[in-house]
Amino acid sequence: MKKRKFTFAALLTTTLSLTLLLSACSGNTSGTNQPGNQNTATTDPATTGGKAPITLKISTDQLFSSGAPGIQNNPVADEIKKKLGVTMDIISSDPEKINVMLAGGDLPDIMIVPPEQGRAAMNGKLAMPLKELLKSNGPDIMNYQSALDVINKRLGNTDGEYYFIPYNVVADAKEYINYSPWIGWFTRWDYYKEAGYPELKSYDDMIPMLAEELKKHPKTDEGKKVYGLSGWTDWGLWMYHVPFIYAEGWTENTKNTVTKPDGSYVHRFAADGPLWRGVEFYNKAFRAGILDMDAFTQKYSDYQAKLKSGQLLTLHMGWELDGANAYFKAKGQEDKGFVAQVVDGATSQAYALQSIVGDNDPWVIITKSCKDPARAMEFLNYFRTYEGARLLTSGVEGVHWDLQDGKPELKDEVIKEMTTDTNFAAKTGIGLYGKLSGLGGSAIDPKDGGYVDLRRSDKFITTKLTPLDKEYSEYYGGTYPGDAWDKLVQQGKAKKLSDAYIPAMPALQPQGDEELAKKESNIEQILIREIPKAVMTKDDAAFQKQKDRIMEMINKAGFEEVDAFWKQSYEQGLQTYKELTANAK
């Protein structure tokens, strides 16, 4: 699960003045450059795939923080120019800047937009209808018509047109194993080994284990206080429920729709939902004296500071591993650090699955201001081919990767740079333009049998092994952490994620109206305010009393109505998914 800020962009209100701006901002669709939107490319057509050079302005849906905005100059961008004649001019954006662009009508040629802002662009007639362009210039995109239909279903569009191009689509998607588990519970391997690899029957068994570790190691080498468990406040209630969703067999389909391990629907805030499972766990940590009390007041940045200075014995997310383990690496202690905690019967997001209908966010539009829609569609279509998608994710053939024993593999020197140089993406362009890619990295090119994203190959995975990961993996019989978890699954000691996990579901479920959103916000604020009181209870009876009191409060605030809506939304989305994928192509 790639990290995004867990808030939803506010729905942009399209005004009459926005519509009036259309005539002023509409571009010439003949390919002739407009004043103020000049084509700056000067490349000889002989070196641009035989095509006249053109510059396309492209805005992102998040800040372009890994690279420099503006005209792109790197090996991947140069190869795109060589093949398509297109120079990319990137505009670094975020949801607020996109709102300003849509409201003002000063639009680039191509925009990557979150769903609700995409809806505003469609309703304001700022997104170009694409059906005819797809027929003439987007044949590879049309191979995934189901993904186009899903977006229309999400937005309730019934005019027969397409306005959005999906990304991360994989035909005949197969489950694949990540390098390491992604969300759940991670603990100190060196302390676990020191304790004799104790068997944990449940995650609750972590509490006494952590308490014992804390007794032995109360401070860091620098003398800072160590905590068994911590958290933060600026992601709402995330720290309580999301780790358990991925550790105990639940699934997370939307911000409110969760399924139990048996695949049945439950709201995340329900009395028998994952939120209260997490609150109970934090209460046990409080009673054991291992909870960082700053968890009720600190921000994620404060939590991260403690994590990166060796002050925590647990963490929640795989994307935090490198930052946390860098503390030990800097001290020459590469056999110390965090790994995914193994618990009998636990599930893991060591497995991932991309979909025939693509991801639900973000999407790509060609705007009404586009200077040459046909060239823009041709550009986007290229990244829906195996060749184009691999260029974005793995670089230039012969420069960054080549065939080794008949299989496509990243070059050794490239793997080294990729894993050691923090400016690798900006220097090479590899991974820098991923949201333009229509194909997911787990797609397999039938021409050579290799993944589109060659970082999924066995060679890359084994090359990036750290001494810590190697020791952990070998202990459980694997070659890398994700493989080790898979070996545990094969032995019946762990589980994969539930079959109810369907990545496309958020795009298919009705999202409710403004009145429902207000009730949800009020309910969440009640929980944020009151849950610490439940966490800080001293026995089971007191905890249950607080839980009953809080549930009564949110029921009075309309939780039962909210719960009923999301249950129906889930069932409707599931039915739609079955219909769309019954004969998907």
N, C-alpha and C positions, 0 to 999 in steps of 0.2 A: 504494500500500500504505500505509494509515494506520498510524503507529508504535505498537507495543505492546511491553511488556517481553517478551523472548524466553525465557520460562520457562513451564512448564506447571504449572497448579495441581494440588496433590497431591489424590489421590482421597480424598474424605471418607468415613470409616467410619461407617455408620449403626448405632447401637447400639439395644438394646432400650429403654433409657430414653427415646430420642428418639421411639420409637413410642408409648410410654406417655403422652407429652406431647400427643399428637394431640387427645385429647378436651378437653384444657384450652385448646388454642390454636385449635381449629376455630371458624370464624365462622358466623353465621347466614346462610344463603344466600337468605333471603327478602327481603333489602334493608333489614331493620330494623337500626338501629345498635346496637352492643353497648357496654356499659359499658367505659370505657377505650379505646375505638376510635371515639369520637364523630365524627359528621359535623360539621365546623366551618364548612362553607359556609353563608352566609346570603343568597346571591343570590336575588332574586325569580325564580321559574320563568318569568316573562314575558321575562326577559333571558337565559335559559339554554336556548334551543332548545325551550321548552315542557316541559322535564324538571325533575323535582325535583333541587335541587342536592345534590351528594355530593362528598366529598373522598376521593381514592384515594391511599394511601401506596405509593410506588414506590421500590424500591432499585435502584441501579446496580451494574454489575459492576466498575467502576473508580471511583476517587475523583472526585467531581463538582467538578473543579478549575476549570472555566471559569465556573461560576455558583455562586450561594449555595444550599445545601440548604434544606429547609423548604418552606413554602407559596410557590408560584411566582407572582410578580407581574411580568409583562412582556407586551408586545403579543401574542406567540404564545400564551402561557398564558391570557391574557384571551380570545383568540379561541376557544381550546379550550373554555373555560368557557361562552362565549356560545353555541357550537354544540351542546355535549354536556352542559352542566350539571356538568362535572367540574372540580374544583379539584385540581391536582397538588401533592402533598406529597412532595418528593424526599428520600430518605435516601442520603447519600453513603457508598458502600461500596467495598470492595476484596475480593479473594478471601478474605483472612483474616476480615474482618468477616462475609462471607457464611457462612463456616464456622460462626462463632459463632451467627448467627441460625438456621441450619438445625439445629444441635445443640441450641439452647435452645428452639426452637419458637416464638420471638417473631417472627412473620413479618408483613411488610407485605401489602398486597393483591396487588401485582404485583412480580415480581422479574426483573431482567435477570441471567442467570447464564451462566458459562462451561460448556462441555459436561459436564465431570466432576462439577461441583457440581450441574448439572442432573440427572445420573444419580443422585446421592445423594438429591436431592429426590424423584425418582420412586420410587426404591427405598424411601425412608422414608415414602412416601405423603403427602408434603407438597405435591406439585404436583397440582393438581386435574385429573382427567380432563376432556377438553374436547370430545369428539365431539358430544354433545348440544348443548352451548353453541354450538359452531361452526355447527350446523344452524340454530339459532334466532337467534343474534346475531352470527354471523361469516361471512356469505355471501361477502364479498370475500376473506377469507382462504382459503375453500374453493376459490377460483379457482386456487390454487397448491398443489393437493394433493400434487404431486410433492415439493415442499419439505418438507411434513409427513412424507411417507414416508421421505425421506432421513434425517431426524433419528431416526426409529424404527430405521432400518437402522444408523445410527451407534451407537446405544445398545443394539442387540440386543433391542429391545422387540417382543414378539410377542403382546401381550394384546388387540390390536385397537383400542386406545385411542390418542388423541393427548394429549400432555402439554405440548408445546412449540410456540411460535409462532415461525417463522423471521423474519429480517429481510433487507433488501437483495435482495429477489426482483425479477427483471425478466423479463417474458414476452417472447419473441421478441427476446432480447438481441442488440444489435449492438455491435460493437467501437467504442470511441470514443477520442478523443485527449485526453490530459491536457494541462494548460497547459504542463507541462515534464516531461521524463524524470524518473524517480523514484528508482531505485536503479542504481548503476553507478559510473562515474568522472567526476568533475567537476574542471575545472582553471581556472586564471586566464585569462580571455579576453584581458585587456590584455597579458599576457605572451605569449600565443599569437600575438596580432596583432603584437606587437613582433618576434617571431621570423619573421614573414613567412608565417604560416599554414602551417606545415610539414605535409605529407601523412604520416599515420601509417598504416602497413600493418597494424599490430597494436597491442594495448595495451602490448606490450613496448617499442615505439618511444617510449612516453612516458618511459621511464627516461632516455635521453640528453637528451631535451627538457627534462625537469625538472632534470637535472644542470646543463645550461647556464643555465637560469633562475636556479638557486640561486647560481651563480657571479656572475651579474650583480646579484642581489638577495638577498644573504645575511642582511639584517636588515630589520625593519620600519622605518617612519618614526620610531618611538619607540625604535629601537635593540635590539629583541628579536630573538633568533635565529630564523631561518626554517628549516623542514624541508620536504623534498620529499614525504615520505609518512609518515603516522603511523598510530596505531591505539590499541586499548584492550583491557583484559583482562576486564572484568566482564560481557561478553556471550558468554563462552565463545570459540568459534572463528569467530564471525560475520565478523570483519573480513577473514579470509582467503578465505572461499568465497562469501559472498552477493553481493558486488559483481560477481564474475565470472559468477555464474549469470545475472544480468540483462544483462550486457554482451556475453556471448559465445554466447547462444542456448540455454543450458540452461534448465530450468524447476525450480521448487521447489514440490512438491506437499504434502509434509509436512516435519517437521523432519529426516527421514532419506531420504525418497524424492525423488530428482532424476531428470530425464530429460536425456539428451544432446541436442545439437542435432538429431540424426536422430530423436529421439522415443523412443529406447530407454531402459530403466531403468538407473540406476546409483546406488549408495549415495554419499552426499556424502563419506564418508571413504575410498572405494575408491582404489586406486592411480591409476586413470584418472578419478577424480571431480574435482569443482570445488575441493575443499579443497587438493589438491596442486597444482592450477593456481595457486591463490592463494599458497601457500607458496613456490612457485618464483618468482613475481613479487616477493614480498617479499625473497627471497634476492638477486635481481638488483638491487633497490633498495639492499640492504645493501652489496653489492659496489661499487655506484656511489657509495657514501658519502652517499646522500640520505635514508636511513631514520632517523627519530627513534627512538633506542634506548629512550626512555621507553615506546614502544609495548608493551614486554614487561611493564611494571609498572603503568602508569597506568590510572586508571578513565576511564569515558566522560566524566565531568564535567571531568577534567583535559584530555582531548582537546578537548572543547568550548571550554574556556577558551582554548586555543591557536588554535583555529579562529576564534573571535570576536575575537581580537586580531591577526589578519592573519599568523599565524606558519606557516600551512600552504599548500602549493601544490596540494594535492589534497584532495578530500573524497569521501565514498561515497554520500551520500543526498540526494535532492531536498528532503526536509523540513529539511535543514540550510542550504539556500541563503539563506533570508531572514536567519537569524542571522549567517551568515558575511558576507553582503553588507552588512549593517547597519553593519559596521566602516567600509566605504568610503563609504556614504551619509552617515554622521555627519561625515565629513571633506570632504563636498561632492564626492566622487569617484565619481559615479554611473555613469560609464562603465567603472569597474573592478569586478572581482569574478569569481565563479565561474559557469560554464556547463557543460552536458553536453559532454564531450569527444567529438568526432567521429572515428571510426576506420573505415577501409574495412571493410565487411562486418559491422560490429558490430550487435548487437540493442539494443533499448531498451524500457524499461517506460514509454515515452511513450504506449503503448496500454494500455487497460484493458478488462476485460470482466466484466460482472456476469452472473448466471446465473438460469435458470428455477428452480433449486433453492436459491437464496439463499446466504448466507455460512455458514461452518461454525461460527462463534463470534462473539458469544454468541447465546443464545436467550432467549425471554420465557416466563415461567410465571405463571399465576394460582394463588395459593397456597390451601391449605385454610383459611387464616384470612381469606380475602377476605370483606368484609362484604356485597358484592353482586356475585357472579360475572357475572350477566347484564349489568350496567352496565360492568363491567371488560372483558368481551368486546366489547361495543359500542364502548367507548373504543378498544381495540386495533384493532378492525376498521376504524375510521375512518382510521387511518393506513396501511391497505392499499388505500385509494382514492387516486386521483390528487390529488384536492383535499386530503385530509388529509396525504399525504406531502409535497406541495409546501408546505403550511403550515409543516411542521417544517423544511424545508430552505431555503425562500425567503421565508418570512414571510407577512404578511397582504396579500391583494389590495386594491389601492387605497391602501395605506399604504406597503408596501415594494416592490411591483411592480404593474404594470398592463399592459394590451395596448397595444403601440406598433406601428402599421402592421399590426395583426392578429396580432402575435406577443407572447407574454408576455415581459417584460423587467424586470429590476430597475431601479428609478429611479436616476437619476444620483447624487443625493445619498446614496442608500443604498449604492451601490457605493463612493463616496468614503469613507463611514464604515466600511464593511466592510474596506477595505484600509488604513485609517489608525488606527482606534480599536481598541486592544487589548482593550477591554471591550465590544466590539460584541455578542458573543454573549450576555453576561450582561444587557446593556441591552435587547436586542430579543427574545431567545429563539431567534433563527434559528441553527440548527445545534446548539442546546443539548441537544435531546432526540432526536438522530439514531438512537439505538439502539432507539427505539420504532417507528421507521418500517419498515413491511413492504416498501415498494417502494424499490428502489435509485434513486439520483439520475439514472442514465442512462435510466430509463424515460421514455417519451414519452407525454404525455397526448393521446389521439386527438382530444379536443375542440378543442385549439388548436395541436397540433403542436409544443409546447414541451417541453423537458426538465422533469422533476419538480424537479430542482435547477437553478435558473436561472443558477448560477455556471458551468454548462457552455455557456452561450450564447456566440456569437461576440462579442456586445457586451461582456459582462463580461470575457471573456478579453483583448480588445484594449484595454479601458480600464485594466487593471492592468499593462500593459506598462511596464517600467522602461527608461531609456535603454540600459542594458546589454543587456537582453533584446531590445530593438528592433534594436540593431545586430547582435547575433548572429543573430537570425531573418532579417533582410534579407540578410545575407551568404550564407545558405544558401537564400534564395528563399522564406522563409515569413513569416507575419504574427505568429507567436508561437513560442516555443521548440519546443513539441510539433509544431506545424504544420511548422516547419523540418525536424524529423526525418522527418516524413511525406514531405516533398518529396524528401529523400535516399533514402527507401525507394522512392518512385516512379521515381527515377533509377537504382535498382539499386546505390546506394553504401552502403546500410544495410538492415537487416532488421527485421521485426516480431518479437515473441516467437513462440516455437514454437507450433504448433497443439496440442502436447501440454500446454500450460498450461490446466488446468481448475480454476477456483477452488473447485469443490465437492468435489474429491478428498479433502481431509483428513477430511471428514465421512463418507466412504464406506469408507475403508480400515480394516481391523482394526489396533488399536494395540498389541497384544501384552500380555503379562502382567507381573507384578511382577519375575519372574526375568529376563525380557528387559530390562526397564528398568534393573535393577542392572548387567547386563553393559554396556549402552549407556553408563551413567554412568561405569563404570570405564574403558571405552575412551576416552571423551572426556577424562577426567582424564589418562590416559596421553598423549594427543595434546597437551593444553594444556601439560603439563610438558615434553614432548620436542621439540615442533616448533620452539621458538626455537633449538635446537641445529642444526636443519637450515637455518633462515633465516640463521644466522651462519657458514655454511661459505664457504670462499674460492674454490672452483672447482667445476666440474660433477661431477668424480669424487667429491669429498668430499660434495657434496649427495646424490648417488645412494646413497652408502654410508649416510648418515644416514636417507634415505628407506627403504631396504631394512631397516635395523635397526628403525625405528619400525613399519613394516608387520608385521614379524615379531612384535613385541611385542603389537600389537593382535590379530593372528591367534591368538596363544596365549591372549588374553583373551576369545576367542569371537567375533571379528568375522565370520568366515565364516558362523557360525550366524545372527548378527544380519542380515547381508546377505541370506541366503537367505529369512529371514522377511519382510523388507521388499520383496523382489522379488515374493514371492507376494502380499503385502498390496497392492502396487501393481496387479498384474494382476487381483486380485479386485475392487478398488475400481473399476478401469476398466470391467470387465465390468458391475458394478452400475450405474455411471453410464450406460452405454449402454442398459441395460434400463429404467432409470427415465426416461430422456429420449427414448426411442424414440417414445413417444406422449404426451410431456409436455403438461400443460395446467394 
